[in-house]
Amino acid sequence: MPYKCLFTSFEWFHILAPSAEPGAQRPVQYMVPQYDCSRDMPVKPDPREFISQIEQESEHLFTAGEYAQARRMLRRFLRQKVTEAIRAELQLLVGKSYVDEGKWKKALENLQTAKKTAEKTRNHETLASTLNYIGDCYILKGNKSSAVKFFNQSLSVCRKQRLSGNILARNISDLAQIADMRGEYKKAIPQWNKAISIYQTLSASRNHAYALLNTAMLRSRLGNVREAIDDANNALSIITGLGPKTVRTDCMWLLGSLHAQMGKYGDCLDYMEKAALEAGALGGLELARAYISLTIVLIELGAFDRARQYAEEGLTVSRRLKWNRGIATYQGLLARVRLSEGDFVAALHYTREARKQFASSGHFLVEARILLYEAEAGINLLKLSEARNILQRVTSIATGTDDVLLKSNCALTEVLLLTARKKFEDSAAKKLNRFLKPLKRGWFCHYMKAGYHQADFLVTGGKLDQASRILEDLYAQIRTAADALPEKYRTLYHNSPTVKGIAKLVLELEMEKTLQLTSVDDAIAALEDVRDKARLEPAEPTGLPPASGVESEFVFRSNVINNVMGMIKKVAGTDMPVLLTGETGVGKEMLARRIHKTSGRKGRFVPVSCIAIPSSLMESELFGYARGAFTGANEDRDGLFLAADKGTLFLDEIGEMPLEMQVKLLRVLEESSVRPLGATKPVSADVRLIFATNKDLEDEVRRGAFREDLFYRISVIPINIPPLRERREDVPALVEHFLGQSGRSKDLEKDALDSLEQYDWPGNVRELRNELLRLTAISKGKIEKHMVKDDIINPRAPASTETLEEIERKVIHDVLQKTEFDTRETARLLGIARSTLYEKMKRYGIKRTES
């Protein structure tokens, strides 16, 4: 098991190594055991060979997220007659399964048992590994002191028994991780260097590369970005051609992040494009991880619409994969987007949601950064006393750490507080001024923001000369950064709040002649005009794949899709609601865009993911709010319905909308008007509504999870998009289209195409597209059959995709049928009370008539 934790270079979130992320399950559609678990174990097995086979199969199941199945296999062997040494190894693997799943209590129970067995048999290597995983449990619990205690115990066993290799390196890496979590970056780097030396000796390329990435991130946190880039490039050179694509993707997005830290956005976008392509091919957790860095860069460039789209999709993917840290990270990113856009109420909500997640994980530095976002939102909402309390709390956390960025943000927050109070304190200005030089060296975006607010603060204090000197340097940095950007990004960057604020200060101080500007008034007016246009037509980032896989055309050859297109053509010109149904990845949003485009409506197409908006924010997001509706609502704000006036509102994942919001949506459908939160009068809205879901809404209605009256209102025109496995004749056309986009339309061998046609594509068009992106990335000449993923060439038996609720409903219904709906007998057979049975029957919509 490699090290556990990967820290980003220039932001506040943590990302775990793919194989060790607790609770984050990658979607693996097909899985088959490599070891025949149905047969009995040999009477005298070779312990080494036996444990090796079991470890391989266990790791395979862990990677697939099949933790329960792995434990069933391990416990089957534990029930047989095995040596105590083998028993200790099996108990360790059971405990590890719970660690990987994030269930630290269960993990501790099993690992303590494994520890006793290992001590009894003097199995020192197993004991060292067990102690290490017990330390992991305490990290999950948020108890770093106990974690350090067990890592040191494991390390002591390694030294006394002269154990080297992975277990020794893992303990050193874990201690480095703890130091990192505490903000002791200078202490952590030498520890990582020791681990790097061991991995290098072992030729463990994957672990060696990840250790280098960790070191790179620590160097970047100290502002040594050039050294960090060297480490990241070394990791990339080690892993290229040897390790899994996940490591290469991590190298790419880290290099992009590091170049963004230096303000080299042109180079940053090149790396981000490669990372996005490779992550798109890998899908799942890797895609969610790569989108984090991409979202941050888009925020820095002022591309807020696109940043929000990536963040919302990343949040949706993280929730689907149960990646709690990813959920918290994306909530923090959405808070940052809303802060940049000036929606401080929504920002405040997202910071609080993210803080709840991070508070329980023991990552107090991450929580501290989130708190500063909360303070900034509070300052803009004039909640100054709350912001002051937060600042004092974070300042005490930052003291004693090596975290320069956190300390500088504390100084900046103090300046923002004083500016809001219209007070000037020379001590606060000097404190922030001390951080400007290190920020300029290692955190470009933060330097621009801190420099702008420092200049604004100095103007408030009448120190115009100092403010002018800062502005001169800021403007030079803007020019350098903007010149390296594509035209689309350059426009958005010039329109970002910090850059516009700097321009207005330049105008206020009449510095246009000093900076050799021509007509600053005209420039700012032009920027305002650009912003208005950008709001109507959000720009697509150059070279990067759309967040939701939306393409410009829907490619097909099948008759079934031709019929769908015919239906779309008929209904596009009407104003009736349309319900698009189909599995994930079939192209529902793309068809919704097509309906809008051919409808002739003049307004915008506004896509909204119902699963990405917290239920407490959904009403104000959709309908807007009036001034005074709640604390912090200092002005009227239009919602997404009014943003889509004269256009189309696309409500994706409508099956995830809370019941209380369904009532309000039904009223909007009936009255063709919306009432902003806190308003007394409704506002008419000419909006075409298109809904989409991958759920069976009729079944949701039966279960009571979706309102029946709303279902009938939104399904006036239902259109089902069949999965790709039911229209295989579309695969060659899609392959030609996607390869054509990369300029390689004639480079696919027939055997490879045949494999792609025969595969069922559970992820549909999106999965096919990702596979073709992967193939174009790894092949230099023709794309041959052996390059196609093994799971596609040799599909394995699919694991069950039924949820626990679906399984429980089926079991209850089957027993009821066998007992001819005798509830007393059914409850007895199931071992539950009759009242519990009635409750479950009501929840699952099971009625006697179903028999």
N, C-alpha and C positions, 0 to 999 in steps of 0.2 A: 504493500500500500504506500503510495507516494505521500509527500507532505500534504497537509490539509488545506492551507490557506493561501490565497493569492490576493494581494492588495493592489488596488489601482494606483497609478502614479500621480495623478493630479486631482483626484476627487476623493469623496468621503466614503465610498462604499467598498465592501469586501466581496470578493468572488472566490468560491472554493474550487479546488481542482476537480475536474469532471468526475473522477472515480471516487471522490471522497465527500461529495456534497451530501450532508445528512438530509434525508427526507425529500431530495429532489430526484424524481423518477423520470428517466428518459423514456419516451414512448417507443418501445420495441415491439413490433407487430408479431414477429415470428421467433419462436424459441423451441429448441429441442434438446433434451439432455444429452451430454456427451458420454455420460456414465450410466450404465443400466442399473437404475435404483431398484428395479423390481426383483432382481435376483439377490440371493443371500450372499453375504460376504464370504470369501474363501476362508477355510478353517485356519490356515496359517498364511495370511497375506504378507507380502513384502511391505513393511510399514512405510518406507519412503515412497514407493510407487503408489500405494493405496492413498496416502495423504495427498500426494501430488495430484492424483486424479480428482479427489474430492475437492481440493482447493480450486482447481481449474473450473470444475463444474459450479462450485459455489460462486466464484467470481463472475462466471457467465450469468448466473441467475441474479446476482446483486446488480450487475450492469443493466439487466432487463427490468429491474424494479420488482422482481419476483421473490421478495424476501420471505414470504410465508412458505412458498414452495421449496425454497432452499432449506428453511428450517425443518420442514417435514422430512426432507431427504436426510438431513443430518441426524435428526432424532431417531429415524429408522435404524441407522447404523449404531446409535448410542444404545438402543434396546438389545443389540446383539452382543455376543461375547467378544469384546475387544480388549486389547492390552490397555493398561492405565495411561501409557504414553499417547496412544491413539485417542483414547477418551478425552484427554486434556486438549488435544488439537481440535477435536470435534466440538467440544464445549466452547473453545475460543472462537471457532467459526460461527457458532450460534450467537455468541455475544457480539461479534463483529457485524452480523446481519442487522442487529438492533441499533448498533452505532451508526451504520450507514443509513438506516431508516430514520435516525434522529430520535429514537425512543431510548433515552438514556437510563431510565429507571429499570426497564427490562434488561437492557444491556448490562447494567451493573450486577443484577442478580446472577446472570449467567457467567459473567466474567469472574466474579468472586468464586464461584464454583470451580471454574477452570483454573484459577490461581491456586486453590487448595490442592487440586489434583496434580498440577505441575510441581508444586512444592513437595508433595508426597513422593513423586517419582523422580525428583531432582532433574526434571526436564527444563534446563536453564533457558534455552532459546524460547520455548513456549511461555515460560514464566515472564521473560523480558517483554515478549509481545503482548501478553495479557495485561501486564502493568501499564504498558503504553496505551492500550485501548481503554483501560480504566481512566487514564488521564484524559482521553478524548471525551469520555462520558462527562467529566467535570467541566470540560470546555463547553459542551452542549448545555450543561446546567447553568453555566455562567460563573462557576467557581474557579477562578484562575489559580488561586493559591493551592487548592487541593490538586489541581491538574499538574502544577509544577512539582508538587511532592511526589506524585506517581511517575512522572517522566524522569525525575532524578533517581527514583528507586530502580526503574528499568535501566537507566544509564549505569547505575552502580552494578547491577547484575552483569551487564555487558562487559564492564571493565574487569570485574573480579574473575569472570569466567572466560575472559579474552574473546568475547563474541564481537565480531566485526560485521561489516556488510550493511544490508538495508536496515536492520533493526537499530543499529548504532546510529546510522545517519538519520533515521526517522526520529529518534529521541532528540538529537541535536536540532533537527528542523522544528520539532514541536516546541522546544524551549525558545528557539528564535521567534516562532510564531507568537508565543506568549509575550515576549519582549516587544514585539511589533504591536500587539493589541494594547499594550500599556504605553505606547508612544516612545519606547526606549529604542529608537532606530539605530543609534550608534552602537548599542550593545548587540542588537540583532544581526548586524552585517557580519561581524567576525564569526558568529555561530553559523550563519548560512555558508560562509566561505569554507568552514570545516566540513559541512555536509557536501558541498560541491566537490571538495577534494576526495571524499569517500566515493561519491557517485562516479567520479571520473575514473578512479581506480577500478571500480566494478564494471565500467563500460555500460552503466545504466543510463542510456541516452535520455529517456523520458524524464526520469527524476532529476538528472543533471540539468536538463533544459529548464524544468520548472523551478529548480533552486536558483538558477541564474535569473529567471524572471522575477522571483521574489526579491533577490538582491537588487535588481534594477529598480523595482518599485520603491524599495527603501532608500536607495540613492536619490531617486526623484523626490521623495518626501523631504530629503535634506537639501533639495535645490540643486543637486549635482546631476543635471539632466544629461549632459554629454557622456558622463561615465555610465549612466543608466542605459543610454542608447547603445553603447559598446556591449554591455552585458546582454541586452535584448538581441542584438545582432549575433552575438556568440551563441545564444540559445537557438536562434533560427538556423545557424549554420550546422549546429549539432543535430538538430531534429530533421532537417531537410533530407528526404529520401529514406529515413530510418524509422521515425516514430509515427504515431497516429496523427491524423489531420487536426484533431482537437488542439494539440500542442502548437502546431504551426499557426492555427487561427489565433490562439492566444498571443503568440509572438507578433502577429500582424497588427492586431488591435492595440497591443501595448506600444508598439513602435509608432502607430498613428497617434496615440494619446501623448506620447513623449514629444513628438514633433509639434503637437498642438500646444503643449506647455511652453515651447520656445517661440510660439507665434508663427511657426512655419506651416500654415494651413494648407498650402499647395501640396507639400510632401505628406502631410497628415491625411488629406483626402485620398491620395494614391494608396496608402496603406489601408485606409478604412474600406476602400472599394474592394481590395483583395480579401480583406477579412470578412466583409459582408457576403461576397460570393462564396467563399469556402464555408462560412457558417450557414449560409442558405442551403448549401449542398448537404451539410450534416444535419441541419434542422434541430428541433427540440431544444434542449438546454443550451447547446452551443449557440443557437440563433439568439436566444434570449440574452445570453451573456454578451455577445457581440453588439447587440442593439443598445446596450447600456452606454458603451463608449461612443457609439455613433450618435446617440441622443444628446450627449453632453457637447460634442463638437457642433452639432446643429444649433444648440442653444447659444453657444459662443458666437456662432456666425449670424445669429439673428433669424434663423429659419424656424420660427416658433411653431408654425402650423405643422411642418413636417416632423419636428422634434416631438410634438404632442402625439402625432400619429404613431411614430415608432414607440414612444413610451407606453401608449395605450395598448398597442399590440404586444409589447414585451410584458406588460402587466397581465394581459389575458393568457399568454403562454405560461408565465410563471405560476398563475393560479391553477392552470390545467395540470402542470407538472408538480404542484404542491411545493414549489421552491419558495419557502417563506422569506428568505433573505432577498431573493429577487423581487418579491412582492413589495417588501419595504423599500428596496432601492428604487423601484419605479415610482412608488408613491412620492419618494423624495425628489425624484427628477420632475415629476408632474408639478410638485410644489415650486421647483425652480422655474419651470416654464411659466407658471401662473404669476410668480413674482416678476418675471421679465415683462409679462404682458400687462401688469398692473392690476390683476385680479387677486387682490390680497386676501379676500375672504376664502376663496377656494384654496389659495396657497396655505393659509392657516390650517385648513381642514386636512390637507394632504400631509403637512408636516406632523400633525398630531397622530395621524394614522401610521405614518412611518416610524415615529418615535416609539409607539407602543410595541411594534415588532422588534426594534433594535434593543429596547430596554431589557427585554427578557433574554437576550442572547449574550450579554456580558461585554458587548463591544461599546464601551462607554465613550470612546472617542468619536465613533460614528454617530452615536446619539447626541453628542455635544455639537457636532456640525449641523445636525437636523435642528437642534434647539436654536442655533443662530439664525437659521432660515425662519423659524417661528418668531424670533425676536424682530427680524427685519419686516416680516408681514405685520406684526403688532405695531411697530413704529409707524408704518404707513397708515394703520387704522387708528393711530393716536392712542394705543394702549401702552403708554410710555412706562408706567410703573411695572407692568408685567414684563415688558422688554428689559427693563433695568434688572429685575430679579433674575431673569434668564441669563443676562450678561454676567452677573456676579457668579452665578453657578458655573457657567462654562469657563470663566476666567480661572476659577479655583481648580477646575479639571485640567486646563491647559498648563498650569504651573507645574514644573517638574518634568514635563515631557519634552521631547525633541521636535514636536510638531510646530514648525514655523508657520505653516499655513493657518492652523487653528488660532495661534496667538495673534497673527496679523488680522484675522477676521474678527477677533475680540476687539482689537484696537479700532477697526473700521466700524464695528457696531456701536462703539462708544461715540465715535464722530457722528454717526447717523442719529443717535439719540440727542446729542447736543444740537445738531442742525435742526431737528424737529422742534426742539425747545427754543430755537433762535438764540442760543447761547454760544459763546466762543470761549474755549479754554486752551491756553497755549500748551499746557501739559499734554492734552489729548492730541493736539496737532503734532507735537514732537514725538509722541509715542508711535503714531501711525507712520510718521516720516522715517523712523528707524527701520521700518519693514519694506519701504519702497525699493531699496536697492536689492535685497534678496529676492523680492517678488519679481522684479524686472529680470533677474538672472534665471529664475526657475519656474515662474508661474505667470505667463504672459497675460492671460485673461484676467486673473486676479489683480495683477499690477495695473491694468487699464481701469478696472472698476475702483480700486483703492485710490489710484492717482486722481481720477475724476472727482470722487467725493472729497478727497483731501484739498484739491484746488477749490472746489465749491465752498468748503469749510473755511479756507483761508480768505476767500473773498468776503465771507460773512464777517471775519475778524479784521477786515481792512488790510490784510497783508497781500496786496495786489502783485508786488514784484515776485514773491515766492510762488504765488498761484500761476503767474505767467510763465515762469521757468518750467514748472511741472507740465503745463499745457503744451509748451513748445515740444517737449520730449514726447508727450502722448501723441501729438499730431504726427510727429515723425514716425512713431511706431505704427500708427494707423495706416499711413501711406505704404510702409514696407509690407505690412500684412496684407493689405488690400490688393497690392500690385501682383501678388502671387496667386490670387483667387480667380476662378472662372467668373465671367461677367455676371451670371445669375447670382452667385454668392456675393460678389462685390456689392451689388445693389442692396441685397439684404443686410450685409455687414454694415454698410454706411447708414442703414436705417435702424440699427440696433440701439437700444436705449442709452448705452454708455457712449457710443460714438456720437449720437445726436446730442447728448448732454454736453460732451466736450465741444462740439461745434457751436452750441448756443453760448457756452461760456466764452469761447473765442470771440463771438460776436459781441457779447456783453462788455468784454474788456478791450474791444476795438483792436484786436490783434491781427486782423486780416492782412494788413500791409507787412507786418513782421514775418508772417508765415507765407507771404507771397500768394495769398488767396485772391480770387476775383469774385466779388459779389457774394459774400457769405449769405446775405438775405435770400438771393436767388437759389443758392445751393440748398439751403434748408427748406425753402418752398418746394424745390424739386423733390427733395427727400420725402416731404409730406405727400406729394403726388404719387411717388413710387409706392409709398406705404399703402395708399388707398387702392392702387392697382393690385398690389401683392395680396391685399385682403380679399379681393374678388377672385383672383386667379393665383392660388398658392403655387410657388415655383417648385419644380421637381429637381432635387439635387442632382447635379451632373455626375454621371458615372455610377450612381448608387442604385441598387434595386429598390422598387417601391416597397413600402413597409408591408403592405398586405398582398403583394404579388399581383397588383392590378396592372394589366397590360393595355395597350392601345386598341387591340382587336381580339375578338373571340374566335379562335381558329377551330374549325371542325369540318368533318366530311359526312358524319353520320346523319341518317334520316331523323333520328330521335331529337337531335339538337336542331336540325332544320325546322322541325315542328315547333320547338321552343322559340326559335327566332321568329317564326311566323306569328306565334301568339304575342310575342313582344311587340312586333310591328303593329298588330291590331290594337293593343291596349295602350301604346305609348302616348297617343294623342288624347287619351281620356284623362280625367282627374281622379279616377277611382283608385283606392288602395290596392297594392299588389303584394302578395305574400310569396317570397321565393324560398323554397325548401330544398334541402339537399345536404349531403355530407360535407364535412370540412374539406376545403380545397377544390371544390368543383367550379368555383368562379361566380358566387352569388353577387359579390360587390361589383364585379366587372359587368354583369348583366344589368345590375341596377344603374350603373353609369350609362350603359347603352340606352336604357329606357329614358333616362333624363336627356341624353344627348339628342335622341330622335323625337323628344316630346315637343320641342319648340319653346320650352319655358325659358325665360330670359334670366332668371335668378341662378343662384349657385346650387351645386350639388354638395350637400353637407352630410358626410358619413359619420355615424355615431355608433360606438360599440357599447351596448347596454351593460355588458359585463365589466367594462373598464371604468365605469363611473360609480363611485360609492353611493349606496342607497341614500345616505343623508345629504348628498349633493345633487342628486338626480333632478329634483324639482327645480332648483335654481338654475341648473345647467340647461335644462330643456326649455323652461318657461321664462327665465330671467327673474329679476327682483326689482322692487321699487326702493327708492331711498327711504331709509328708516325701517325697513322690513325686519331687520335684526341688527344686533351690535356689529358695527363695522360696515354696514351698507350705507356708505356716504354719498352714493349717487345711483341713479337708475342704471340698470344694466340689462341689455337685451339677451334673451336666451337663444338656443340653437334653432328653435322654431322660427323666430323672427329673422335670424341670420339666413334662413332658407326661404324667406318670403319671395314669392314669384318663382321659386325654384323647387328643388326636391330635397326632402329630408329622408335619409336612409338609416333606419333603425335596425342595426345588425344584432344578432343574439337576443331577439325580442323575448324569447322564452326565459331569459334570465331576469327580466324586469320584475321588481318586487310587486306584490299584490296591491299595496297601497298606491303605487304609481300607476298601476293598470287602470284603476278607477279614474284617475285624473286624465290619463291619456284618452280614455273612452269619452270623457266630457269634451275634450278638444275635438275629437272626431265628430261628435254630434253637433257642436256649436260652431266649428270652423273658426275658433278664436282661442286665444290663450290669455290667462290671467296671471301676470307676473306675481311672484311671491310678495305679499304685502300690499298689492295694488287693489283698488276698489272697483276698477272698471276693466273689463276684458279688452284685449287688443286683437283686431281681426288679422288673420294671417292666411295668405293665399299660398298654401304649401301642398305639394304632391307628396304623399307618404308611400314609401316602399319599405317593407319589412322582410327580414330574413331570419331563418333559424335552421339549426341542424337537429332540432328535437322534433318528436312527434307531438304536436300541440294538442291533438285530440286526446292523446293519452295523458298529457299534462292536465287537460280539463277534467278528465275522469278522476285524476288523483287530487284535484283541488288546488293544483299549483298554478293554474292559469284560468282567468275568468272566461266563462263560456260566452257572455255577451260581447266581450272584446274580441274573442276568437272569430265570431261571425262577422264582426265589423272589419277586421283586417284581412280576412281571407275571401274578400269579394272576388278577387282574381288570383287563384292559387296557381303557381307555376313551379313544377318540380324539375330540378336539374339532375339527371341520372348520373351515377358515379361512373368513373372512367372504365371500370371493368365491364360495364354494360354497353359500352360503345367503343370497343377496341379499334374500330376502323379510324377513330380520331387520333390514335397514338402516332402513326407515321406523319400526319399533318402537323401535329404539335411538335414532334421531334424536329422536323424540317424548319418549323417556325423558330423554335428556340435556338437551334444551331445557327440558323441564318442571322439571328441577332448578334451572334458572336463572330460572324464571318467564316463559319466552318460548315456550310450546308452540305458539302459533298464528302465529308471526312468520316462518315459512319459506315462501318462494315455491315453487310447484310445479317451475319450471325448475331451481331450486337443488337441490331434493330429487331430481329425476331425475338430475342430475349426480352426486350422492352415491351413488345406487343403481347407476349404471353403472360406477363406479370399482372397481378390483380390491382396494384396501385391503391392500397388502402388510404394513402394520403392524397389520392386523385391528382389533378393537374399540378398542384403545388409540389407534390412529391416528385413527379416526373420532371418538372422544371429544375428542382434542386439537384436531382441526379445528373441531369445534363450539364448543369453548371459545374458540378464536381468533375464530370468526365472531360469537359473542355479545359478545366484547370490543370488536370494531371497528365493529359496527353499532349504530345508535341506534334505527332503526325496523325495517322488515322486512329479513330476510336475503335478498338478491337473488343471482342467479346470478353476476354479475360480481365479487362479493365472495369467491367460492370460489376456492381456489388454482388457478393455471393448470395445474399438473401434474395436477390432478383433472379439470378440464374437458376438457383435451386431453392425455391420457396419452401419454407418449413411449415409445420402445422401451427396455425395461429393459436396464441394463448387466449383464454376467455376474456372478452371485453365487457362482460356483464358487471354492473355495479352491485354492491352488497344489497341495496334496496331492491333491485330487479330480481336478484336471487331469492331474497326473503319473500317477496311477493309471490314468486313462482312456487316456492315450497309451501307457503300457506294455502295458496289456491289449490295445489295438487292434493294436499291432505284433506281440505274441505270437500273436494270432489269425491275422494275415496270414502269419506264418512257420510256422503250425501248431505253435506252442510249441517252435520250434527256438531254444533259449536262446543258442547261439553266434551265430546270424545276428541274433537280436534285439539282443544286446549290441553287435554291429558296427554295426547300423543306428542304434541310439541313441547310439553313441559312448561307451559305458561298459564297464567291466570286467564279466566274467560274475559275479564275486563280488558286485559292486555290484548287479547285476540280481537275483541270488538274494536279497540282503538286502532290496531294495525289494519283491520279490514276497512275501516273508515278512511285511514290515511291512503291506502292503496286502491281505493275505489272498488273493492271486491264485494259483489252482491250475489245473492242466491240465484238470480236470473242467469248468471254466467255459466251455471252448470248445464 
